[in-house]
């Protein structure tokens, strides 16, 4: 089984890095023999914010982060980054969880490949 860790740093909107990373993580998570984990750190913590409202026809990162989670992908959100941005645990999107640098360290050791966006 191939194990891939995605580490996202960029905000949900303003660049397309987090958007593209979640697209790839979602696609990879649907393939047989693939195990995927996603860690949101820095400004990417806002990707996991629940109840995002975007203009019609625009992508919604909350919806996109839920996609991989539905396929068994663990999605961790840096707790320190959440605190710095005023995001409470109760404001996290379904399928995401507050996480730590310790868990990111463990996931990095677990992974065969680490992709940083």
C-alpha positions in Angstrom: 0.0 0.0 0.0 1.4 3.4 -1.0 1.2 6.1 1.7 1.1 9.8 0.8 1.0 12.8 3.1 -0.2 16.1 1.8 0.9 19.2 3.8 -1.0 22.3 2.9 0.2 25.8 3.9 -1.7 28.2 1.7 -5.0 29.9 2.5 -8.3 28.5 1.1 -8.7 31.4 -1.3 -6.4 33.8 -3.0 -4.1 31.1 -4.5 -5.1 27.8 -5.9 -2.5 25.7 -4.1 -4.8 24.3 -1.5 -7.5 23.8 -4.0 -5.2 21.8 -6.3 -3.7 19.8 -3.4 -7.2 18.7 -2.2 -8.1 17.8 -5.8 -5.1 15.6 -6.0 -5.6 14.1 -2.5 -9.2 13.3 -3.4 -8.3 11.7 -6.6 -5.5 9.7 -5.1 -7.7 8.5 -2.2 -10.1 6.9 -4.7 -7.4 4.6 -6.1 -6.9 1.1 -4.9 -3.8 0.5 -2.8 -3.5 4.2 -1.8 -3.6 5.6 1.7 -3.7 9.4 2.1 -3.4 11.8 5.0 -3.8 15.6 4.8 -2.4 18.1 7.3 -3.5 21.8 7.2 -0.9 24.1 8.7 -0.5 27.9 8.7 -3.1 29.7 6.6 -4.4 26.4 5.3 -6.1 25.8 8.7 -8.9 28.1 7.3 -9.6 25.4 4.6 -11.3 23.4 7.4 -13.5 26.2 8.6 -17.2 25.1 8.6 -20.0 27.0 6.9 -17.9 28.7 4.2 -20.1 30.9 1.9 -18.6 31.6 -1.5 -20.1 33.2 -4.6 -22.1 30.8 -6.8 -19.9 29.0 -9.2 -16.8 29.4 -7.1 -15.1 26.4 -5.5 -15.7 25.8 -1.8 -12.7 24.5 0.2 -14.9 23.2 3.0 -16.7 20.9 0.5 -13.4 19.9 -1.0 -11.8 19.0 2.3 -14.8 16.8 3.2 -14.4 14.8 -0.1 -11.2 13.0 0.8 -12.4 12.5 4.4 -15.4 10.5 3.0 -12.8 8.2 1.4 -11.1 7.5 4.7 -8.5 10.2 4.5 -7.5 11.6 7.9 -7.4 15.4 7.8 -5.5 17.1 10.7 -5.6 20.8 11.3 -2.7 22.4 13.3 -4.1 23.4 16.6 -1.7 26.3 17.1 -2.6 27.6 13.7 -6.3 27.3 14.5 -5.8 29.3 17.8 -3.8 32.0 16.0 -6.7 32.4 13.5 -9.5 32.2 16.1 -10.9 28.9 14.8 -12.5 26.9 17.5 -12.7 23.1 17.4 -16.5 23.4 17.0 -16.0 25.4 13.8 -14.1 22.7 12.0 -15.7 21.0 9.0 -17.0 17.5 9.3 -14.2 14.9 8.8 -11.4 17.2 10.1 -9.9 17.3 13.5 -7.6 19.5 15.6 -4.1 18.1 15.5 -0.6 18.8 16.6 3.0 19.0 15.4 3.6 15.7 17.1 1.0 14.0 14.9 2.4 15.7 11.8 5.8 14.3 12.8 4.3 10.8 13.1 2.5 11.1 9.8 5.7 12.3 8.1 7.5 9.1 9.4 4.5 7.0 8.3 4.5 8.4 4.7 6.3 6.9 1.7 5.8 10.3 -0.1 5.2 13.8 1.3 3.8 16.5 -1.0 3.9 20.0 0.3 1.7 22.7 -1.2 
